[in-house]
């Protein structure tokens, strides 16, 4: 079995990973991008246009794909990463056991982790019944594979994700029975920041029923269909059951930090994000030499911000490896400005991202002082 | 309807594959889980403890609820596995043997 040697290895072919690879390839570094999915883009192809409009994920990716394909990045797709060790050795395994395993080991001088985020499950008895899925699964079925998750669908979790998905499922021909909260605590949006009352108002504008005050209790079999039992929150009102053929659980997302922790990067709880985030500095560097994080794993929201952050990580990696052009500092400043702009645009859509960035900056300063003192 | 809807016109599915001994067809770019979902198949395995039907849950490779058997190898995630002509997958079953 062979070893593939490069200068930079990137885990994750979503917006952040692509951004990093764009910069490192442009600067002449041999760049390898690994992803479990069979195609580049991460979750982007499954993303819609957003509640306030904009390009669909597929349209957004088309522009980035053209730039990536013009470069010399090598993609290793359909491959899982199961080991990461410093300075840097990445071991992989194919998703398809009949696929070629070579090169299964990839070595590089710098590692950029752009592993994205994962949905936090909404705990609900009956979640294992076939037909109960996460928002990510329903989005992928709809927008990547053009398959309706069900013909009669209930969504659990009142947030921007469930609202947009309900709207798009209805537009594609599904009957959306309604949206209901699914846990004792609000599931919020991607990061639990958006005001639930404004979401319910938005749902009304979209013609989607939100069962305000109700709570999904369990999913049961109803003959060949599924039943979603809903309590009213009042002792005198009985439970009701929605008969559906699919239930979509729309939880919040949290950074997928496994690989970062495996690589030895400390994580810190960020209250403003409600999640653990790998510690990182202003150029996406971590306390581990040669290790960078970018995108949703680094606690940022939105594909534009992730792309900008990936570019920054790629440039910082190139500077570390001494491969950067003479104008690297100016290029880095430009990348920082692009990131700030993307974060500000995200803030206008949904407040909170700037507070997360401020917290991450102060956590970084605190650990830098701590390290200097030892 | 626009991009991303189920109404997109693209002809009949033309990649033949097998699941649990039955023939299905899907499109290039389909994952096994998506092609089966389109065909109305959501139960992909039986749980080892209780034998309950299980299927795709997270759809992005994290939860392993959709695992199937391919080429004698257990634990293959149907939500990430692209279909290809002649692919033959089977259920993971309670008794430890793949059904053919």
Interface residues (C-beta under 8 A of the other chain):
Chain A: X36 X37 X38 X39 X43 X48 X56 X58 X59 X78 X80 X95 X96 X97 X98 X118 X119 X127 X128 X129 X130 X131 X132 X133 X134 X136 X137 X138 X139 X140 X141 X142 X143 X144 X145 X146 X147 X148 X149 X168 X171 X172 X173 X256
Chain B: X1 X3 X4 X5 X6 X7 X8 X10 X27 X29 X30 X31 X34 X35 X37 X38 X42 X43 X44 X47 X52 X53 X54 X55 X56 X57 X58 X59 X60 X61 X62 X65 X70 X71 X73 X76 X77 X79 X80 X81 X82
